[in-house]
């Protein structure tokens, strides 16, 4: 099996990219691949409990369905620490499986993975 890293840079303002990234991450996970998701820039908002609940793409796809699957199946979520600090996001605000990370960890994950960026 392969190792995939999904890097999201867009957040609530771009429901199409958010939904598509999580949909592909879910598909990879369903196929048995190792999946990691890294939230950076505005995407860090998505790692807060409940904020993804109303992200719906124009196609009608709901991001929360994909996100919930990933949470339940213990997909690691990494949240850019400086990006989160700028937006006043604390550890206790994050969803299950989420932890703060830095650019160093992003590069380490990318060096070992096939990377998708949204």
Helices and strands as residue ranges (DSSP letters): E 3-8, H 15-30, E 34-39, G 41-47, G 51-54, H 63-72, E 76-80, H 81-86, G 91-93, E 98-101, H 103-111, E 114-117
